[in-house]
């Protein structure tokens, strides 16, 4: 038992580039689950519970996260001159839209390693977010197929900052350069790019009104108290701008646009670049209180079955992940070396498979997945796993994928 459990952990934590693509017949991997939890001894999968359960809750990445975003046919900047146009064209490809299940905000690509900077209140308690980059052509329409998965790797509730790591992102995107406090001067022009009220990649310009040390404010659903050095600007900021870059004339980031004072005009604030750099250099999370958020209690995962499939053609390990008393997730390893490993799951407990993840390389690394997110028995999306993790790094509409791959044959 221990040996197989260790093998399962290796299956779900390995790393690899995407192997072959496929438009196979996933129905050949589908069936219901007939095993009951009482048939074998229960085993808690503590190391895998959070990993698997999080992976099985990906519906928001494909559906709900896009509800508040106003996709536009033409994405452009309303600039005042050639200098502003040049700044927008240089920086905007590194400015992203960040979506969660119930909100949206802005972020900036700040490194060639796929690191994004934004506000903590943009990501909230989410461990993962959807990320969309500006299309290369202004006339190109953005769709939910353009969502990349971002993992929240560090937060600072005090300064209202968060760092996100991408698994993959569009090629040829230059990060926003970080400036210094020497570029913060009262009266100097500053620029912002963001998504105010869902209006994508909007450019605004203003001036620095003041610099305020140890400024305190509160906001968000949790009404947490924040404290940081902030830049007060006349640059318009609205919901959706949060987390985006405040830029000096050089095009370098000197702050993170974070909040405004009520309905007042011209009272907009950005967390200063020095606080940003302190956050980036800090190795641990920082919370607004000494007590971290309490972890909710969860049911214990149980191993339902471990052995051969009924036809003796595969090794199988089955789990009850929702404490329902029956199996709802299986890892299957066919003995035939020409067939892929696969994971299949019944996320809504209706007895039907609505998630299928395959490993074509058969070396404990995941490659490709199928998703039925409205549970109607038809695949809605496919997922890509270039890092070998169980969670897909991006998704594509299933029908669009089938059409695209059929064309390439």
C-alpha positions as CSV (number, residue, x, y, z in Angstrom):
1,X,0.0,0.0,0.0
2,X,2.7,2.5,1.0
3,X,4.7,1.8,-2.2
4,X,1.6,2.5,-4.4
5,X,0.7,5.6,-2.5
6,X,4.2,6.9,-3.0
7,X,3.9,6.1,-6.7
8,X,0.7,8.1,-6.9
9,X,2.4,11.1,-5.3
10,X,5.1,10.9,-7.9
11,X,2.5,10.7,-10.6
12,X,1.0,14.0,-9.5
13,X,4.1,16.1,-8.8
14,X,6.4,15.3,-11.7
15,X,7.5,18.0,-14.3
16,X,7.9,17.7,-18.1
17,X,7.2,19.5,-21.4
18,X,4.0,18.6,-23.3
19,X,4.3,15.4,-25.3
20,X,2.2,14.5,-28.3
21,X,-1.2,16.2,-29.0
22,X,-4.2,14.0,-29.6
23,X,-7.8,13.9,-30.8
24,X,-8.3,10.4,-29.6
25,X,-11.6,8.8,-28.6
26,X,-11.7,9.6,-24.9
27,X,-14.9,7.6,-24.5
28,X,-12.7,4.5,-24.5
29,X,-11.5,5.6,-21.0
30,X,-14.9,6.3,-19.6
31,X,-17.1,4.3,-17.4
32,X,-18.9,4.6,-14.1
33,X,-17.4,3.8,-10.7
34,X,-18.9,0.7,-9.0
35,X,-16.6,0.2,-6.0
36,X,-17.8,1.2,-2.6
37,X,-15.6,2.6,0.1
38,X,-16.4,-0.2,2.5
39,X,-14.6,-2.8,0.4
40,X,-11.1,-2.0,1.5
41,X,-9.3,-0.4,4.4
42,X,-9.5,3.4,4.5
43,X,-6.3,5.4,3.9
44,X,-5.9,9.1,4.3
45,X,-4.1,10.8,1.4
46,X,-3.0,13.9,3.3
47,X,-0.1,14.8,0.9
48,X,-2.3,14.6,-2.2
49,X,-5.7,15.9,-1.0
50,X,-5.1,19.6,-1.6
51,X,-3.3,19.0,-4.9
52,X,-6.0,16.8,-6.3
53,X,-9.0,18.6,-4.9
54,X,-7.7,21.9,-6.2
55,X,-7.2,20.4,-9.7
56,X,-10.8,19.1,-9.7
57,X,-12.2,22.6,-9.1
58,X,-11.1,24.1,-12.4
59,X,-14.6,25.1,-13.7
60,X,-14.1,28.7,-12.8
61,X,-11.1,28.9,-15.0
62,X,-13.3,28.1,-18.0
63,X,-16.6,29.7,-17.2
64,X,-17.3,32.0,-14.3
65,X,-14.0,33.9,-14.3
66,X,-15.0,35.6,-17.6
67,X,-18.4,36.9,-16.5
68,X,-17.4,40.4,-15.6
69,X,-14.9,41.1,-18.5
70,X,-16.0,43.2,-21.4
71,X,-14.2,41.7,-24.4
72,X,-13.6,44.3,-27.1
73,X,-13.0,44.0,-30.8
74,X,-10.6,46.9,-30.7
75,X,-8.1,47.3,-27.9
76,X,-6.4,50.7,-27.9
77,X,-5.0,53.6,-26.0
78,X,-6.4,57.1,-25.9
79,X,-3.1,59.0,-26.0
80,X,-2.2,62.6,-26.2
81,X,0.9,62.4,-28.4
82,X,3.7,60.3,-30.0
83,X,5.5,59.9,-26.6
84,X,2.5,58.5,-24.9
85,X,1.7,56.2,-27.9
86,X,5.3,54.8,-27.8
87,X,5.1,54.2,-24.0
88,X,1.8,52.3,-24.3
89,X,3.1,50.2,-27.2
90,X,6.2,49.3,-25.3
91,X,4.7,48.5,-21.9
92,X,1.1,47.2,-22.6
93,X,2.2,43.8,-23.9
94,X,3.5,43.1,-20.4
95,X,0.3,44.3,-18.7
96,X,-2.2,41.5,-18.0
97,X,-5.8,41.0,-17.1
98,X,-6.2,38.9,-13.9
99,X,-9.5,37.1,-13.4
100,X,-10.9,35.1,-10.4
101,X,-14.2,33.5,-9.9
102,X,-15.8,36.8,-8.8
103,X,-13.5,39.7,-9.8
104,X,-10.9,41.1,-12.1
105,X,-7.9,43.3,-11.9
106,X,-4.6,44.2,-13.5
107,X,-1.0,42.8,-13.2
108,X,2.4,43.3,-14.7
109,X,4.9,40.8,-16.0
110,X,8.1,41.7,-14.1
111,X,10.6,39.0,-15.0
112,X,11.5,36.6,-17.8
113,X,10.6,33.7,-15.5
114,X,6.9,34.4,-15.8
115,X,6.4,36.4,-12.5
116,X,3.5,38.8,-12.3
117,X,3.0,41.6,-9.7
118,X,-0.4,42.7,-8.6
119,X,-2.4,43.7,-5.5
120,X,-3.3,41.2,-2.8
121,X,-6.9,42.3,-2.9
122,X,-7.0,41.3,-6.6
123,X,-6.2,37.6,-5.9
124,X,-7.8,37.5,-2.4
125,X,-7.8,34.0,-1.0
126,X,-7.4,32.3,-4.4
127,X,-4.4,30.1,-4.9
128,X,-4.7,30.3,-8.6
129,X,-6.0,32.9,-11.1
130,X,-6.7,33.3,-14.8
131,X,-4.3,35.5,-16.7
132,X,-4.8,37.1,-20.1
133,X,-2.2,39.0,-22.1
134,X,-3.0,41.8,-24.6
135,X,-3.3,40.4,-28.2
136,X,-0.5,41.2,-30.5
137,X,-3.0,42.9,-32.9
138,X,-5.3,45.6,-31.7
139,X,-8.1,44.2,-33.8
140,X,-7.7,40.7,-32.5
141,X,-10.6,39.6,-30.3
142,X,-9.8,38.1,-26.9
143,X,-11.6,34.8,-25.9
144,X,-11.5,32.6,-22.9
145,X,-9.1,30.3,-24.8
146,X,-6.5,32.9,-24.1
147,X,-6.5,32.3,-20.3
148,X,-3.3,31.1,-18.8
149,X,-3.1,29.7,-15.3
150,X,-1.3,31.7,-12.7
151,X,-0.3,30.4,-9.3
152,X,-0.2,32.8,-6.4
153,X,3.2,32.2,-4.8
154,X,3.6,35.0,-2.3
155,X,1.3,37.6,-0.7
156,X,1.7,40.7,1.5
157,X,-1.6,41.7,3.1
158,X,0.0,44.7,4.8
159,X,1.3,46.4,1.7
160,X,-1.5,44.8,-0.4
161,X,0.8,43.1,-2.9
162,X,0.9,39.6,-4.5
163,X,3.3,37.7,-6.7
164,X,1.9,35.3,-9.3
165,X,3.9,32.6,-11.2
166,X,3.0,31.5,-14.7
167,X,3.7,28.0,-16.1
168,X,3.6,29.3,-19.7
169,X,2.9,32.7,-21.4
170,X,3.0,34.2,-24.9
171,X,6.4,34.4,-26.5
172,X,8.3,37.7,-27.0
173,X,6.8,39.6,-24.1
174,X,9.3,41.9,-22.4
175,X,8.8,42.4,-18.7
176,X,8.0,45.9,-17.2
177,X,11.3,47.4,-15.9
178,X,11.3,48.4,-12.3
179,X,12.3,52.0,-11.5
180,X,13.6,53.6,-8.4
181,X,12.4,56.2,-5.8
182,X,14.6,58.8,-7.5
183,X,12.0,58.9,-10.3
184,X,9.2,59.9,-7.9
185,X,8.9,63.7,-8.0
186,X,5.9,65.8,-7.1
187,X,4.5,67.4,-10.2
188,X,6.1,64.9,-12.7
189,X,3.9,63.1,-15.2
190,X,3.0,59.5,-14.6
191,X,1.1,56.9,-16.7
192,X,-1.2,53.9,-16.0
193,X,-2.5,51.0,-18.0
194,X,-5.3,48.8,-16.7
195,X,-8.8,47.5,-17.1
196,X,-11.1,50.0,-15.4
197,X,-14.5,48.4,-14.9
198,X,-13.5,45.7,-17.4
199,X,-12.6,48.1,-20.2
200,X,-9.5,46.3,-21.5
201,X,-6.0,47.9,-21.7
202,X,-7.0,51.4,-21.0
203,X,-4.3,54.1,-20.9
204,X,-4.5,57.2,-18.6
205,X,-2.1,59.9,-17.7
206,X,-1.7,62.3,-14.7
207,X,0.8,63.9,-12.3
208,X,2.2,63.0,-8.9
209,X,0.4,65.0,-6.3
210,X,2.3,63.9,-3.2
211,X,4.4,61.1,-1.6
212,X,3.1,59.8,1.7
213,X,5.1,57.7,4.1
214,X,3.5,54.9,6.2
215,X,0.1,55.6,4.8
216,X,-2.8,53.6,6.2
217,X,-6.0,52.5,4.5
218,X,-8.5,49.7,4.5
219,X,-10.7,48.1,1.9
220,X,-12.0,45.0,0.3
221,X,-14.5,42.5,1.5
222,X,-12.4,41.7,4.5
223,X,-11.8,45.4,5.3
224,X,-8.3,44.6,6.2
225,X,-6.0,47.4,7.3
226,X,-3.0,48.1,5.0
227,X,0.1,50.2,5.5
228,X,2.8,51.3,3.0
229,X,4.6,54.2,1.4
230,X,2.2,55.4,-1.3
231,X,2.3,57.8,-4.3
232,X,-0.7,60.1,-4.5
233,X,-1.6,60.8,-8.2
234,X,-4.2,62.5,-10.3
235,X,-4.0,59.5,-12.7
236,X,-7.5,58.2,-12.9
237,X,-7.9,54.8,-11.2
238,X,-11.1,52.7,-11.1
239,X,-12.1,49.2,-10.1
240,X,-10.2,46.9,-12.6
241,X,-7.1,49.2,-12.5
242,X,-6.0,47.7,-9.2
243,X,-2.6,45.9,-9.4
244,X,-1.5,47.6,-12.6
245,X,1.7,49.6,-13.1
246,X,2.2,53.3,-12.3
247,X,4.8,54.3,-14.8
248,X,7.4,57.1,-14.9
249,X,8.2,59.1,-18.1
250,X,11.0,56.5,-18.6
251,X,8.4,53.7,-18.9
252,X,9.7,52.1,-15.7
253,X,7.3,51.0,-12.9
254,X,7.5,53.3,-9.9
255,X,4.3,52.0,-8.1
256,X,1.4,49.6,-8.1
257,X,-2.0,51.3,-8.6
258,X,-4.0,50.2,-5.5
259,X,-6.9,52.4,-4.4
260,X,-8.7,55.7,-4.5
261,X,-10.4,57.7,-1.7
262,X,-14.1,57.2,-2.0
263,X,-15.7,59.1,-4.8
264,X,-13.2,61.9,-4.6
265,X,-11.6,63.1,-7.8
266,X,-7.9,63.1,-8.1
267,X,-7.1,61.2,-4.9
268,X,-5.6,58.0,-6.3
269,X,-2.8,56.0,-4.7
270,X,-0.1,53.5,-5.7
271,X,2.1,51.4,-3.5
272,X,5.6,52.8,-4.0
273,X,8.4,50.9,-5.7
274,X,10.5,50.6,-2.6
275,X,7.7,48.7,-0.9
276,X,7.4,46.6,-4.0
277,X,11.1,45.7,-4.0
278,X,11.0,44.9,-0.2
279,X,8.1,42.6,-1.0
280,X,9.9,40.8,-3.8
281,X,13.0,40.3,-1.7
282,X,11.0,38.9,1.3
283,X,10.9,35.1,1.3
284,X,7.7,34.6,3.3
285,X,4.1,35.8,3.2
286,X,3.1,38.7,5.4
287,X,-0.4,39.0,7.0
288,X,-2.2,42.0,8.4
289,X,-2.5,40.2,11.7
290,X,-0.2,37.8,13.6
291,X,-2.7,34.9,13.0
292,X,-2.9,33.4,9.5
293,X,-6.2,32.6,8.1
294,X,-7.7,29.5,9.7
295,X,-7.8,26.5,7.4
296,X,-11.2,24.9,6.9
297,X,-11.7,21.4,8.0
298,X,-11.8,18.8,5.2
299,X,-13.0,15.2,5.0
300,X,-10.4,12.6,4.9
301,X,-9.6,11.0,1.5
302,X,-9.9,7.3,1.4
303,X,-8.4,4.6,-0.8
304,X,-11.4,2.5,-2.0
305,X,-9.6,0.0,-4.2
306,X,-6.0,-0.9,-5.1
307,X,-5.3,-3.8,-7.5
308,X,-6.0,-5.0,-11.0
309,X,-8.9,-3.9,-13.2
310,X,-11.7,-6.4,-13.8
311,X,-10.2,-7.4,-17.2
312,X,-6.7,-7.7,-15.5
313,X,-5.3,-5.4,-18.2
314,X,-4.5,-2.5,-15.8
315,X,-3.3,-1.6,-12.4
316,X,-5.9,0.6,-10.7
317,X,-6.1,2.8,-7.5
318,X,-9.5,4.3,-6.7
319,X,-10.4,7.1,-4.2
320,X,-13.3,8.5,-2.4
321,X,-12.4,12.2,-2.4
322,X,-15.7,13.7,-1.2
323,X,-16.6,11.3,1.6
324,X,-19.6,10.0,-0.3
325,X,-18.9,6.4,0.4
326,X,-18.0,5.5,-3.2
327,X,-15.1,6.0,-5.6
328,X,-15.1,9.2,-7.6
329,X,-11.5,9.3,-8.8
330,X,-9.2,6.6,-10.3
331,X,-5.6,6.4,-11.5
332,X,-5.3,3.7,-14.2
333,X,-2.0,2.2,-15.5
334,X,-2.5,-0.1,-18.5
335,X,-0.1,-3.0,-18.6
336,X,0.1,-2.6,-22.4
337,X,3.0,-0.2,-22.8
338,X,1.5,1.4,-25.9
339,X,-1.4,2.8,-24.0
340,X,-1.3,5.9,-21.8
341,X,-1.7,6.2,-18.1
342,X,-4.9,8.1,-17.2
343,X,-6.8,9.7,-14.4
344,X,-10.6,9.9,-14.6
345,X,-13.0,11.6,-12.1
346,X,-16.6,12.1,-11.4
347,X,-16.6,15.6,-9.8
348,X,-20.4,16.0,-9.3
349,X,-21.0,12.4,-8.2
350,X,-23.6,11.6,-10.9
351,X,-21.8,8.4,-11.8
352,X,-20.4,9.7,-15.0
353,X,-16.8,10.6,-15.9
354,X,-16.4,14.4,-16.4
355,X,-12.6,14.8,-16.2
356,X,-10.0,12.7,-18.1
357,X,-6.3,13.4,-17.8
358,X,-3.8,11.4,-19.8
359,X,0.0,10.7,-19.6
360,X,1.2,9.6,-23.1
361,X,4.8,9.3,-22.0
362,X,3.9,6.8,-19.2
363,X,6.6,8.1,-17.0
364,X,4.4,9.6,-14.3
365,X,3.9,13.0,-16.1
366,X,0.6,14.4,-17.2
367,X,0.2,15.6,-20.8
368,X,-3.4,16.4,-21.9
369,X,-6.9,16.6,-20.4
370,X,-10.6,16.6,-21.4
371,X,-13.2,18.6,-19.3
372,X,-17.0,18.3,-19.2
373,X,-17.8,21.4,-17.1
374,X,-21.6,21.5,-17.5
375,X,-21.9,17.8,-16.8
376,X,-24.0,17.1,-19.9
377,X,-21.9,14.1,-21.0
378,X,-20.0,16.1,-23.7
379,X,-16.5,17.5,-23.5
380,X,-16.4,21.3,-23.3
381,X,-12.6,22.0,-23.2
382,X,-9.2,20.5,-23.4
383,X,-6.3,21.3,-21.1
384,X,-2.6,21.5,-21.8
385,X,0.0,20.3,-19.2
386,X,3.5,21.4,-20.4
387,X,5.0,21.1,-16.9
388,X,3.6,17.6,-16.3
389,X,1.5,18.8,-13.3
390,X,-2.1,17.6,-12.9
391,X,-3.4,21.1,-13.3
392,X,-3.6,22.4,-16.8
393,X,-1.7,25.6,-17.5
394,X,-4.2,26.7,-20.2
395,X,-7.4,25.6,-21.9
396,X,-9.0,25.5,-25.3
397,X,-12.6,25.0,-26.4
398,X,-13.0,21.3,-27.3
399,X,-14.8,21.8,-30.6
400,X,-12.2,24.5,-31.7
401,X,-9.4,22.2,-30.7
402,X,-10.9,19.3,-32.7
403,X,-11.3,21.5,-35.8
404,X,-7.9,23.0,-35.5
405,X,-6.1,19.6,-35.2
406,X,-8.2,18.1,-38.0
407,X,-7.0,20.9,-40.3
408,X,-3.4,20.3,-39.5
409,X,-3.6,16.6,-40.5
